[in-house]
Amino acid sequence: MDGPEAASNPYGLYEKLRAEHGAVAPVLVHGDLPAWLVLGYRELLDVTRNPTRFSRDSRNWRFLRDGQVGPDNPLLPLVTWVPMCSFVDGSEHRRLRSAVTDSMKRFDRHGIRRHVTRFSGQLVDEFAATGRADLVGQFAEHLPMLVMTKALGMAESYGPQLVEAARDMVKGSETAIASNDYIVQTLRDLVARKQAAPGHDFASWLVAHESGLRDDELVEHLRLVLIAAYSTTANLIANTLRMVLTDSRFRGNLAGGHMTLPDALEQVLWDEPPFTAVYGRYATGDTELAGQQIKAGDLLILSLAAGNLDPEIRPDLDVPVHGNRSHLAFSGGPHECPGQDIGRAIADTGIDTLLSRLPDLSLAVEEKELKHRTSLLSRELVELPVTFTPPGPATGAVRREQVPAAAVPGPSAPAGGAPAPAAQEPVPAAVASATAPGPVPQAAAPGPGAHPDGPPPGAGTEPGRRRRPSLWRTLVAWWRGS
């Protein structure tokens, strides 16, 4: 799973394994350790809905238990047992998860969208005058972390360093462990501040919850929410923007009123979920799955992307899945992502704001030139270069000077009363160079542009090479109801 084929073409590898082995395939993970890759939609539901057979507790993994997962193995941050709801089942899972879900219910959803709109405007302001941008490095990767630092009660100035640390940790690089340590220490400091001076934010609500989470449990659940929200939402924004800019089906359906932007998000969650795979589940005893003999202590990796493309439930991938949320993008069963609606709100509000500000976005390179970075868990766009007409002063944009000084990210503008990080605060090498996005390289000339909502799905016009501002203005105005 860490070989060249998995890195260059993971979707092709999934289909090759499906053809050779069926819905469950034997694979090797880092360290040449054997595991099972679950590819079938129904098999994924079976695994996620049966925690007594397939536990989330990584202490059941025999290779981890026997010390065969080395201290430098990039899987370690993902599989080392910690006291949080994602690593336990049963009553303990319900206790810990209730603290997370109850605290999330206290979010003001309209307030979240206001933060998204404000931060989206600030990010666009950074590059709007140039007429070109990289929508991955200058927008998608920063927006979710800015929103989540605000929601958690952290200083907004933490955002850039946390973006770099989170990205490094999730991709399983050589510095993943150091990046994880930096995130954990940042959150320990946050817990201490909120215990001393609680505010109106997620971290304070988690601290005060009746479940009585210990300090280590508080830190791990803040880490879970922060990383999950960042990783899934950044990837969802980037993938949706790419589809809108390159896929004639998307452009045709959106322009013709057959698909709303929330519909487009669900289509992307089916076709290119933010997490291609999830580590993992662990067999609690000898069992059988899709004809494969699973031994007690075996690791099962959930291939969410392969499950969403299972020909047993989607024989024709060109058939739209509008309004259907029965995909596995957020996993399933008792461990299904509790914050998925917040991620959707960040993505659709952020994309809406971007398109409203820059209605004639065009891809700045040929689609075939776009590159992806494949990690242990995901397949991410490296860059999404675009060109556009720089907006004039009368576009109604949210300018930085219109935002109160206390709301502008930076050491002098703490959020939720939290102090900004000291200038000399130590950070690992993996994140020490984190700064605001640098200049975008010169680009080529513009080119052409789960489950309550139903069962899985059953078995335009080609964009031209010129800009089409009327299409985007019509789309944005229609979707916003104006």
For each residue, the residues with C-beta under 8 A, 3 or more apart:
1: 6 27 28 29 30 35 37 301 376
2: 6 7 29 30 376
3: 6 7
4: 7 8
5: 8 9 12 13
6: 1 2 3 10 13 374
7: 2 3 4 10 374
8: 4 5 374
9: 5 12 13
10: 6 7 13 14 276 305 374 379
11: 14 15 305 306 309 379
12: 5 9 15 16
13: 5 6 9 10 16 17
14: 10 11 17 18 37 39 303 305 306 309
15: 11 12 18 19 306 309
16: 12 13 19 20
17: 13 14 20 21 25 27 37 39
18: 14 15 21 22 23 25 39 40 306
19: 15 16
20: 16 17 25
21: 17 18 24 25 26 292
22: 18 25 39 40 290 291 292
23: 18 38 39 40 42 43 289 290 310
24: 21 36 37 38 39 40 43 289 290 291 292
25: 17 18 20 21 22 36 37 39
26: 21 34 35 36 37 292
27: 1 17 34 35 36 37 301
28: 1 32 33 34 35
29: 1 2 33 34 35 75 299 301
30: 1 2 33 73 74 75 172 376
31: 63 68 69 70 73 75
32: 28
33: 28 29 30 63 68 69 299
34: 26 27 28 29 298
35: 1 26 27 28 29 280 298 299 300 301
36: 24 25 26 27 289 292 294 298 299 300 301
37: 1 14 17 24 25 26 27 277 300 301 303 306
38: 23 24 43 44 47 289 300 301 302 303 307
39: 14 17 18 22 23 24 25 43 303 306 307 310
40: 18 22 23 24 43 44 290 306 307 310 312
41: 44 45 307 308 310 312 313 328 456
42: 23 45 46 310 312 313
43: 23 24 38 39 40 46 47 289 290 307
44: 38 40 41 47 48 302 303 304 307 328 332
45: 41 42 48 49 328 332 333
46: 42 43 49 50 289
47: 38 43 44 50 53 54 281 289 300 302
48: 44 45 54 281 302 331 332 333 335 336
49: 45 46 332 333 334
50: 46 47 53 54 333
51: 54 55 56 89 90 93 333 334 335
52: 55 89 284
53: 47 50 283 284 285 287
54: 47 48 50 51 281 282 283 284 300
55: 51 52 60 89 281 282 283 284
56: 51 86 87 88 89 93 281 282 335
57: 60 81 87 88 89 282
58: 61 64 79 80 81 87 280 282
59: 64 65 81
60: 55 57 65 282 283 284 296 297
61: 58 64 65 69 79 280 282 297 298 299
62: 65 66 296 297 298
63: 31 33 66 68 69 297 299
64: 58 59 61 67 68 69 79 80
65: 59 60 61 62 297
66: 62 63
67: 64
68: 31 33 63 64
69: 31 33 61 63 64 73 75 76 79
70: 31 73 76
71: 76
72: 76 174 177
73: 30 31 69 70 76
74: 30 77 172 173 174 176 376
75: 29 30 31 69 78 79 172 279 376
76: 69 70 71 72 73 79 80 177
77: 74 80 169 172 176 177 180
78: 75 172 279 376 377
79: 58 61 64 69 75 76 279 280
80: 58 64 76 77
81: 57 58 59 87
82: 87 216 220
83: 87 88 96 214 216 217 220
84: 87 88 96 217 220 221 223 224
85: 88 93 96 97 100 221 224 335
86: 56 224 335
87: 56 57 58 81 82 83 84
88: 56 57 83 84 85 92 93 96
89: 51 52 55 56 57 92 93 334
90: 51 93 94
91: 94 95
92: 88 89 95 96
93: 51 56 85 88 89 90 96 97 334 335
94: 90 91 97 98
95: 91 92 98 99 211
96: 83 84 85 88 92 93 99 100 211 213 217 221
97: 85 93 94 100 101 334 338
98: 94 95 101 102 209 211
99: 95 96 102 103 206 209 211 213 221
100: 85 96 97 103 104 206 221 224 225 338
101: 97 98 104 105 338
102: 98 99 105 106 205 209
103: 99 100 106 202 205 206 209
104: 100 101 107 202 338 339 342
105: 101 102
106: 102 103 202 205
107: 104 111 112 151 202 342
108: 111 112
109: 112 113 342 345
110: 113 114
111: 107 108 114 115
112: 107 108 109 115 116 147 151 342 345 346
113: 109 110 116 117 345 349
114: 110 111 117 118
115: 111 112 118 119 146 147 150 151
116: 112 113 119 120 143 147 345 346 349 350 353
117: 113 114 120 121 349 353 398
118: 114 115 121 122 398 403 407
119: 115 116 122 123 143 146 147 150 350
120: 116 117 123 124 139 143 349 350 353 354 357
121: 117 118 124 125 353 357 397 398 399
122: 118 119 125 126 398 400 403 408 409
123: 119 120 126 127 138 139 142 143 146
124: 120 121 127 128 139 353 354 357 358 397
125: 121 122 128 397 398 399 400
126: 122 123 138 436 437
127: 123 124 130 132 133 138 437 440
128: 124 125 357 358 390 391 397
129: 390
130: 127 133 390 440
131: 387 388 389 390
132: 127 364 385 386 387 388 440 443
133: 127 130 138 139 385 386 388 440
134: 137 138 139 383 384 385 386 437 440
135: 138 139 140 238 241 354 384 385 386
136: 139 140 141 238 380 381 382 383 384
137: 134 141 383 437
138: 123 126 127 133 134 135 142 437 440
139: 120 123 124 133 134 135 136 142 143 237 350 354
140: 135 136 143 144 234 235 237 238 241 384
141: 136 137 144 145 163 167 234 238
142: 123 138 139 145 146 159 160 163 437
143: 116 119 120 123 139 140 146 147 233 234 237 346 350
144: 140 141 147 148 229 230 233 234 237 343 346
145: 141 142 148 149 159 162 163 166 226 230 234
146: 115 119 123 142 143 149 150 156 159 409
147: 112 115 116 119 143 144 150 151 229 346
148: 144 145 151 152 225 226 229 230
149: 145 146 152 154 155 156 158 159 162 415
150: 115 119 146 147 153 154 156 415 416
151: 107 112 115 147 148 201 202 342
152: 148 149 190 201 202 203 222 225 226
153: 150 190 194 199 201 202 203 204 415 416 417 418
154: 149 150 158 186 190 203 415 416 418
155: 149 158 411 413 414 415 416 418 419 420 421
156: 146 149 150 159 409 410 413 414 415
157: 160 409 410 411 413 414 420 421
158: 149 154 155 161 162 186 420 421
159: 142 145 146 149 156 162 163 409
160: 142 157 163 164 434 435 436
161: 158 164 165 182 421 427 431 434
162: 145 149 158 159 165 166 183 186 226 230
163: 141 142 145 159 160 166 167 230 434
164: 160 161 167 168 179 430 431 433 434
165: 161 162 168 169 179 180 182 183 427 428 430 431 434
166: 145 162 163 169 170 179 183 226 227 230 231
167: 141 163 164 170 171
168: 164 165 171 173 175 176 179 430 431
169: 77 165 166 172 176 179 180 183 227
170: 166 167 227 231 375 376 377 378
171: 167 168 176 373 375 376
172: 30 74 75 77 78 169 176 375 376 377
173: 74 168 176 179 430
174: 72 74
175: 168 178 179 428 429 430
176: 74 77 168 169 171 172 173 179 180 430
177: 72 76 77 180 181
178: 175 181 182 428 429 430
179: 164 165 166 168 169 173 175 176 182 183 428 430 431
180: 77 165 169 176 177 183 184
181: 177 178 184 185 428
182: 161 165 178 179 185 186 427 428 430 431
183: 162 165 166 169 179 180 186 187 223 226 227
184: 180 181 187 188 219 223
185: 181 182 188 189
186: 154 158 162 182 183 189 190 421
187: 183 184 190 191 219 222 223 226
188: 184 185 191 192 215 219
189: 185 186 192 193
190: 152 153 154 186 187 193 194 203 222 418
191: 187 188 194 195 203 207 215 218 219 222
192: 188 189 195 196
193: 189 190 196 197 418 419
194: 153 190 191 197 198 199 201 203 204 207
195: 191 192 198 207
196: 192 193
197: 193 194 417
198: 194 195 204 207 208
199: 153 194 204 416 417
200: 204 416
201: 151 152 153 194 204 205 416
202: 103 104 106 107 151 152 153 205 206 222 225
203: 152 153 154 190 191 194 206 207 218 222
204: 153 194 198 199 200 201 207 208
205: 102 103 106 201 202 208 209
206: 99 100 103 202 203 209 213 218 221 222
207: 191 194 195 198 203 204 213 218
208: 198 204 205
209: 98 99 102 103 205 206 212 213
210:
211: 95 96 98 99
212: 209
213: 96 99 206 207 209 217 218 221
214: 83 217 218
215: 188 191 218 219
216: 82 83 219 220
217: 83 84 96 213 214 220 221
218: 191 203 206 207 213 214 215 221 222
219: 184 187 188 191 215 216 222 223
220: 82 83 84 216 217 223 224
221: 84 85 96 99 100 206 213 217 218 224 225
222: 152 187 190 191 202 203 206 218 219 225 226
223: 84 183 184 187 219 220 226 227
224: 84 85 86 100 220 221 227 228
225: 100 148 152 202 221 222 228 229 339
226: 145 148 152 162 166 183 187 222 223 229 230
227: 166 169 170 183 223 224 230 231
228: 224 225 231 232 337 339
229: 144 147 148 225 226 232 233 339 342 343 346
230: 144 145 148 162 163 166 226 227 233 234
231: 166 170 227 228 234 235 274 275 377 378
232: 228 229 235 236 274 275 329 330 337 340 343
233: 143 144 229 230 236 237 274 343 346 347
234: 140 141 143 144 145 230 231 237 238 274 380
235: 140 231 232 238 239 274 275 378 380
236: 232 233 239 240 265 268 269 274 343 347
237: 139 140 143 144 233 234 240 241 346 347 350 351
238: 135 136 140 141 234 235 241 242 380 381 384
239: 235 236 242 243 268 272 274 381
240: 236 237 243 244 264 265 268 347 351
241: 135 140 237 238 244 245 351 354 384
242: 238 239 245 246 370 381 384
243: 239 240 246 247 250 264 267 268 271 272
244: 240 241 247 250 251 254 264 351
245: 241 242 361 362 363 384 386 449
246: 242 243 363 367 448 449
247: 243 244 250 251
248: 251 252 460 461 462 463
249: 252 253 318 320 460
250: 243 244 247 253 254 259 264 267
251: 244 247 248 254 255 449 460 461 463 471
252: 248 249 255 256 258 460 461
253: 249 250 256 258 259 263 264 320 460
254: 244 250 251 258 259 260 261 264 475 479
255: 251 252 460 461 471 474 475
256: 252 253 460
257: 478
258: 252 253 254 320 322
259: 250 253 254 263 264 267 320 322
260: 254 263 264 479
261: 254 264 265 348 351 352 479
262: 265 266 344 348
263: 253 259 260 266 267 322 323
264: 240 243 244 250 253 254 259 260 261 267 268
265: 236 240 261 262 268 269 344 347 348
266: 262 263 269 270 321 322 323 324 325 327
267: 243 250 259 263 264 270 271 320 321 322
268: 236 239 240 243 264 265 271 272
269: 236 265 266 272 273 274 308 327 329 330
270: 266 267 273 308 314 321 324 327 329
271: 243 267 268 308 309 317
272: 239 243 268 269 305 379
273: 269 270 276 304 305 308 327 328 329
274: 231 232 233 234 235 236 239 269 329 378
275: 231 232 235 278 304 329 377 378
276: 10 273 303 304 305 377 378 379
277: 37 301 302 303 304 305 376 377 378
278: 275 301 302 304 331 377
279: 75 78 79 299 301 376 377
280: 35 58 61 79 299 300 301 302
281: 47 48 54 55 56 299 300 302
282: 54 55 56 57 58 60 61 297 298 299 300
283: 53 54 55 60 286 287 294 295 296 297 298 300
284: 52 53 54 55 60 296
285: 53 296
286: 283 293 294 295 296
287: 53 283 294
288: 291 292 293 294
289: 23 24 36 38 43 46 47 292 294 300
290: 22 23 24 40 43
291: 22 24 288
292: 21 22 24 26 36 288 289
293: 286 288
294: 36 283 286 287 288 289 298 300
295: 283 286 298
296: 60 62 283 284 285 286
297: 60 61 62 63 65 282 283
298: 34 35 36 61 62 282 283 294 295
299: 29 33 35 36 61 63 279 280 281 282
300: 35 36 37 38 47 54 280 281 282 283 289 294
301: 1 27 29 35 36 37 38 277 278 279 280
302: 38 44 47 48 277 278 280 281 307 328 331
303: 14 37 38 39 44 276 277 306 307
304: 44 273 275 276 277 278 307 308 328 329 331
305: 10 11 14 272 273 276 277 308 309 379
306: 11 14 15 18 37 39 40 303 309 310
307: 38 39 40 41 43 44 302 303 304 310 328
308: 41 269 270 271 273 304 305 314 327 328 329
309: 11 14 15 271 305 306 314 317
310: 23 39 40 41 42 306 307 313 314
311: 314 315
312: 40 41 42 315
313: 41 42 310 456 457 459
314: 270 308 309 310 311 317 319 321 456 457 459
315: 311 312 458 459
316: 319 459
317: 271 309 314
318: 249
319: 314 316 457 458
320: 249 253 258 259 267
321: 266 267 270 314 324 327 457
322: 258 259 263 266 267
323: 263 266 453 454
324: 266 270 321 327 453 454 456 457
325: 266 450 451 452 453 454
326: 450 451 453 454 455 456
327: 266 269 270 273 308 321 324 450 456
328: 41 44 45 273 302 304 307 308 331 332 450
329: 232 269 270 273 274 275 304 308 450
330: 232 269 336 337 340 450
331: 48 278 302 304 328 335 336 337
332: 44 45 48 49 328 335 336 450 451
333: 45 48 49 50 51 336
334: 49 51 89 93 97
335: 48 51 56 85 86 93 331 332
336: 48 330 331 332 333 340 450
337: 228 232 330 331 340 343
338: 97 100 101 104
339: 104 225 228 229 342 343
340: 232 330 336 337 343 344
341: 344 345
342: 104 107 109 112 151 229 339 345 346
343: 144 229 232 233 236 337 339 340 346 347
344: 262 265 340 341 347 348
345: 109 112 113 116 341 342 348 349
346: 112 116 143 144 147 229 233 237 342 343 349 350
347: 233 236 237 240 265 343 344 350 351
348: 261 262 265 344 345 351 352
349: 113 116 117 120 345 346 352 353
350: 116 119 120 139 143 237 346 347 353 354
351: 237 240 241 244 261 347 348 354 355
352: 261 348 349 355 356 476 479 480
353: 116 117 120 121 124 349 350 356 357
354: 120 124 135 139 241 350 351 357 358 361
355: 351 352 358 359 361 472 475 476
356: 352 353 359 476 480
357: 120 121 124 128 353 354 391 395 397
358: 124 128 354 355 361 388 389 391
359: 355 356 469 472 473 476
360: 388 389 467 468 469 472
361: 245 354 355 358 386 387 388 449 472
362: 245 386 387 388 446 447 448 449 467
363: 245 246 366 367 384 385 386 446 447 448 449
364: 132 385 386 387 443 444 445 446 447
365: 369 370 385 443 444 447
366: 363 369 444 447
367: 246 363 370 447 448
368:
369: 365 366 444
370: 242 365 367 381 382 383 384
371: 381 382 383
372: 379 380 381 382
373: 171 379 380 381 382
374: 6 7 8 10 378 379 380
375: 170 171 172 378 379 380
376: 1 2 30 74 75 78 170 171 172 277 279
377: 78 170 172 231 275 276 277 278 279
378: 170 231 235 274 275 276 277 374 375
379: 10 11 272 276 305 372 373 374 375
380: 136 234 235 238 372 373 374 375
381: 136 238 239 242 370 371 372 373 384
382: 136 370 371 372 373
383: 134 136 137 370 371
384: 134 135 136 140 238 241 242 245 363 370 381
385: 132 133 134 135 363 364 365 440 441 443
386: 132 133 134 135 245 361 362 363 364
387: 131 132 361 362 364 443 446
388: 131 132 133 358 360 361 362 467
389: 131 358 360 467 469
390: 128 129 130 131
391: 128 357 358 395 397
392: 395
393:
394:
395: 357 391 392
396:
397: 121 124 125 128 357 391
398: 117 118 121 122 125 402 403
399: 121 125 402 403
400: 122 125 403 408
401:
402: 398 399
403: 118 122 398 399 400 407 408
404: 407 408
405: 408 412 413
406: 413
407: 118 403 404 413
408: 122 400 403 404 405 413
409: 122 146 156 157 159 413
410: 156 157 413 420
411: 155 157 420 421 423
412: 405 420
413: 155 156 157 405 406 407 408 409 410 420
414: 155 156 157 417 418 419 420
415: 149 150 153 154 155 156 418
416: 150 153 154 155 199 200 201
417: 153 197 199 414
418: 153 154 155 190 193 414 415
419: 155 193 414
420: 155 157 158 410 411 412 413 414
421: 155 157 158 161 186 411 425
422: 425
423: 411
424:
425: 421 422
426:
427: 161 165 182 431 432 434
428: 165 175 178 179 181 182 431 432
429: 175 178 432
430: 164 165 168 173 175 176 178 179 182
431: 161 164 165 168 179 182 427 428 434
432: 427 428 429
433: 164
434: 160 161 163 164 165 427 431
435: 160 438
436: 126 160
437: 126 127 134 137 138 142 440
438: 435
439:
440: 127 130 132 133 134 138 385 437 443
441: 385
442:
443: 132 364 365 385 387 440
444: 364 365 366 369 447
445: 364
446: 362 363 364 387 465 467
447: 362 363 364 365 366 367 444 465
448: 246 362 363 367 462 463 464 465
449: 245 246 251 361 362 363 463 464 465 467 468
450: 325 326 327 328 329 330 332 336 453
451: 325 326 332
452: 325
453: 323 324 325 326 450
454: 323 324 325 326
455: 326
456: 41 313 314 324 326 327
457: 313 314 319 321 324
458: 315 319
459: 313 314 315 316
460: 248 249 251 252 253 255 256
461: 248 251 252 255
462: 248 448
463: 248 251 448 449 468
464: 448 449 468
465: 446 447 448 449
466:
467: 360 362 388 389 446 449
468: 360 449 463 464 471 472
469: 359 360 389 472 473
470: 473 474
471: 251 255 468 474 475
472: 355 359 360 361 468 469 475 476
473: 359 469 470 476 477
474: 255 470 471 477 478
475: 254 255 355 471 472 478 479
476: 352 355 356 359 472 473 479 480
477: 473 474 480 482
478: 257 474 475 481
479: 254 260 261 352 475 476
480: 352 356 476 477
481: 478
482: 477
